[in-house]
Amino acid sequence: MKHVVIIGAGLGGLVTGYLLSQRGCRVTVLERSAHAGGCLQSFQRAGVRFDTGFHIVGGLEETNPMYYFFKELDLLKLPWISLRGQGVFLDDTYYALPCGHEEFYRYFADLFPHEKDNLRRYFETFKTIVSSPLQDTMPYWEQGAWDFLYRTIGDAKLRDILSGHSMIMEMNREKLPLFAYAEILNSFITSTSRLAEGSQPVVNHLVQGIENSANHVYCKAAVSGILEKNGCAVGVKLEDGTIVDADMVVSAINPIQTVSLLAADSAVNKVYVRRISNLSCSMGCFTVNIKLKPGMVNMRQEPVYVHAKGADLWNMDTSEIRHLMVYYYPEQQAVDLLTPMMWDKVKKWNGESPDARSQEYAMMKQQTAEQCFSLAESLIPNLREAISDYWSSTPLTWHTYLNAHQGSAFGIMKDYKSPITTVFQPRTPLKGLYITGQSMVLHGIMGTTVSAFQTAAMIEPDIFTWPSRNVTAPAFSFL
Ligand SMILES: Cc1cc2nc3c(=O)[nH]c(=O)nc-3n(C[C@H](O)[C@H](O)[C@H](O)COP(=O)(O)OP(=O)(O)OC[C@H]3O[C@@H](n4cnc5c(N)ncnc54)[C@H](O)[C@@H]3O)c2cc1C
């Protein structure tokens, strides 16, 4: 029986572990923090449950491959709530973007009749991208999303609304490939769902599935090195000195951290290590988790992306707060505000223990939260009055508690000028060492899940079968 050690119990590590456990492998998942789940954990504050990362998932309807991935993982049995769409609040106007391709098209065609033909071309390109094999989609990796949008849509306001989902990916004019923009946005246009009980049940189900097959997920088990023998990965070493032998190792953490676990005399080519170590990561996130006073706020349950007047929708690196995702928990009278934040803003406090972080850091958090409230008040005018209590986190929080490299929310930043170096295959130059997780091809629940299937299928090839003829494989099934 193959023994597979998996580094990291985020979605990537847990899905890989679950699939391999179901196929009779011996699986050991090692997680650095006290709880499994990574960005999928929920946490409690003053009796309210908040989600860490995952709030919504795209593409769970039956015509989409994600449905079948979740079916295979037995995750469809969870109480998913299908949302009507998502909201974009821009220049004092609320745009209720519906789900469904045709509905989405019609919504915009009615608002911008002079852009009908351009909108058709926009959606036709999306359809081509999500339904094509790799050899046909390579040009979309090499094309910038912004360039495509600018060339296809003439009306600047329409371009802004179509760019409004600023917290589901980093809208980066210089880097974001059209492929990533189209795949991610398309999944949320086809359908958007949430879980009434938050993301924790996903974690619990996957951990249980692994442990029911007599395998284990160990927390507080930080991996400090990957062991090699004769050019093969043969296990890992933990920070406490424990050695765990394995036939194969799957690293489900950021590739920059994976290569840092290799020994100085590793058989892996130093050029490969240097190339990966020098890659840049996506933006991080500043989050305010708010407990509301009962009955004071009553929002629709669709997430809303709020943008400051005159904000550049393709610039996430601003000193002022210009973009927010507002997520309402209708079951619990609570709201999350999420806004982009770069590592540079917090890196000077890295190294200080969480308890010792300075007054200056606390003040920065408080001022940023106040700015978030001001922007959110354009959508919820009585927000400040309705706050019972709130807690905030920065990229430093993610870096400290989830070991997210530089607090990045989405892992390695994809770059259309350099797609080959920013997209990863599950195999590495070290025999027996595989990688998975959000940095591989696409981040998010969809990207991370698909990557985990791809990686698990490298070890147990029967895993990956496309479920039905009329479901198109996402283009990244080439891996
Ligand atoms: C604020 C925020 C909001 C988001 N919202 C959404 C959303 O609504 N919808 C969506 O689809 N996606 C969303 N995402 C993205 C999504 O959550 C991630 O893409 C996905 O969960 C990443 O999973 P992962 O397994 O690759 O990484 P992670 O969740 O980061 O898991 C990696 C795990 O490895 C562990 N680890 C690290 N180093 C070691 C080590 N040396 N030894 C052992 N363990 C280690 C970490 O502690 C962590 O548990 C959001 C992300 C963020 C940050």
Ligand as a Chemical Component Dictionary entry (heavy atoms), coordinates in Angstrom:
data_LIG
# 
_chem_comp.id                   LIG 
_chem_comp.type                 NON-POLYMER 
_chem_comp.pdbx_formal_charge   0 
_chem_comp.three_letter_code    LIG 
# 
loop_
_chem_comp_atom.comp_id 
_chem_comp_atom.atom_id 
_chem_comp_atom.alt_atom_id 
_chem_comp_atom.type_symbol 
_chem_comp_atom.charge 
_chem_comp_atom.model_Cartn_x 
_chem_comp_atom.model_Cartn_y 
_chem_comp_atom.model_Cartn_z 
_chem_comp_atom.pdbx_ordinal 
LIG C1  C1  C 0 -9.973  36.464 2.515  1  
LIG C2  C2  C 0 -10.159 35.399 1.486  2  
LIG C3  C3  C 0 -11.427 35.212 0.944  3  
LIG C4  C4  C 0 -11.632 34.196 -0.004 4  
LIG N1  N1  N 0 -12.893 33.986 -0.488 5  
LIG C5  C5  C 0 -13.113 33.015 -1.388 6  
LIG C6  C6  C 0 -14.422 32.742 -1.850 7  
LIG O1  O1  O 0 -15.403 33.342 -1.391 8  
LIG N2  N2  N 0 -14.584 31.778 -2.812 9  
LIG C7  C7  C 0 -13.525 31.073 -3.323 10 
LIG O2  O2  O 0 -13.728 30.221 -4.209 11 
LIG N3  N3  N 0 -12.267 31.270 -2.841 12 
LIG C8  C8  C 0 -12.048 32.217 -1.899 13 
LIG N4  N4  N 0 -10.784 32.429 -1.411 14 
LIG C9  C9  C 0 -9.686  31.608 -1.919 15 
LIG C10 C10 C 0 -9.717  30.193 -1.330 16 
LIG O3  O3  O 0 -10.080 30.238 0.032  17 
LIG C11 C11 C 0 -8.328  29.573 -1.503 18 
LIG O4  O4  O 0 -7.966  29.642 -2.879 19 
LIG C12 C12 C 0 -8.233  28.109 -1.074 20 
LIG O5  O5  O 0 -8.934  27.855 0.124  21 
LIG C13 C13 C 0 -6.747  27.776 -0.904 22 
LIG O6  O6  O 0 -6.582  26.454 -0.455 23 
LIG P1  P1  P 0 -5.129  25.805 -0.344 24 
LIG O7  O7  O 0 -5.308  24.447 0.208  25 
LIG O8  O8  O 0 -4.399  25.935 -1.622 26 
LIG O9  O9  O 0 -4.307  26.736 0.664  27 
LIG P2  P2  P 0 -4.497  27.072 2.213  28 
LIG O10 O10 O 0 -5.924  27.187 2.565  29 
LIG O11 O11 O 0 -3.612  28.250 2.460  30 
LIG O12 O12 O 0 -3.911  25.810 2.966  31 
LIG C14 C14 C 0 -2.552  25.588 3.185  32 
LIG C15 C15 C 0 -2.411  24.895 4.545  33 
LIG O13 O13 O 0 -1.058  24.478 4.692  34 
LIG C16 C16 C 0 -0.661  24.719 6.042  35 
LIG N5  N5  N 0 0.801   24.795 6.066  36 
LIG C17 C17 C 0 1.572   25.802 5.579  37 
LIG N6  N6  N 0 2.870   25.508 5.774  38 
LIG C18 C18 C 0 2.921   24.297 6.388  39 
LIG C19 C19 C 0 3.987   23.459 6.849  40 
LIG N7  N7  N 0 5.272   23.826 6.710  41 
LIG N8  N8  N 0 3.676   22.266 7.426  42 
LIG C20 C20 C 0 2.377   21.880 7.565  43 
LIG N9  N9  N 0 1.338   22.649 7.157  44 
LIG C21 C21 C 0 1.615   23.828 6.562  45 
LIG C22 C22 C 0 -1.359  26.023 6.399  46 
LIG O14 O14 O 0 -1.440  26.192 7.791  47 
LIG C23 C23 C 0 -2.721  25.817 5.726  48 
LIG O15 O15 O 0 -3.633  25.173 6.589  49 
LIG C24 C24 C 0 -10.547 33.393 -0.438 50 
LIG C25 C25 C 0 -9.284  33.581 0.125  51 
LIG C26 C26 C 0 -9.089  34.564 1.077  52 
LIG C27 C27 C 0 -7.727  34.715 1.684  53 
# 
loop_
_chem_comp_bond.comp_id 
_chem_comp_bond.atom_id_1 
_chem_comp_bond.atom_id_2 
_chem_comp_bond.value_order 
_chem_comp_bond.pdbx_ordinal 
LIG C1  C2  SING 1  
LIG C2  C3  SING 2  
LIG C2  C26 DOUB 3  
LIG C3  C4  DOUB 4  
LIG C4  N1  SING 5  
LIG C4  C24 SING 6  
LIG N1  C5  DOUB 7  
LIG C5  C6  SING 8  
LIG C5  C8  SING 9  
LIG C6  O1  DOUB 10 
LIG C6  N2  SING 11 
LIG N2  C7  SING 12 
LIG C7  O2  DOUB 13 
LIG C7  N3  SING 14 
LIG N3  C8  DOUB 15 
LIG C8  N4  SING 16 
LIG N4  C9  SING 17 
LIG N4  C24 SING 18 
LIG C9  C10 SING 19 
LIG C10 O3  SING 20 
LIG C10 C11 SING 21 
LIG C11 O4  SING 22 
LIG C11 C12 SING 23 
LIG C12 O5  SING 24 
LIG C12 C13 SING 25 
LIG C13 O6  SING 26 
LIG O6  P1  SING 27 
LIG P1  O7  DOUB 28 
LIG P1  O8  SING 29 
LIG P1  O9  SING 30 
LIG O9  P2  SING 31 
LIG P2  O10 DOUB 32 
LIG P2  O11 SING 33 
LIG P2  O12 SING 34 
LIG O12 C14 SING 35 
LIG C14 C15 SING 36 
LIG C15 O13 SING 37 
LIG C15 C23 SING 38 
LIG O13 C16 SING 39 
LIG C16 N5  SING 40 
LIG C16 C22 SING 41 
LIG N5  C17 SING 42 
LIG N5  C21 SING 43 
LIG C17 N6  DOUB 44 
LIG N6  C18 SING 45 
LIG C18 C19 SING 46 
LIG C18 C21 DOUB 47 
LIG C19 N7  SING 48 
LIG C19 N8  DOUB 49 
LIG N8  C20 SING 50 
LIG C20 N9  DOUB 51 
LIG N9  C21 SING 52 
LIG C22 O14 SING 53 
LIG C22 C23 SING 54 
LIG C23 O15 SING 55 
LIG C24 C25 DOUB 56 
LIG C25 C26 SING 57 
LIG C26 C27 SING 58 
# 
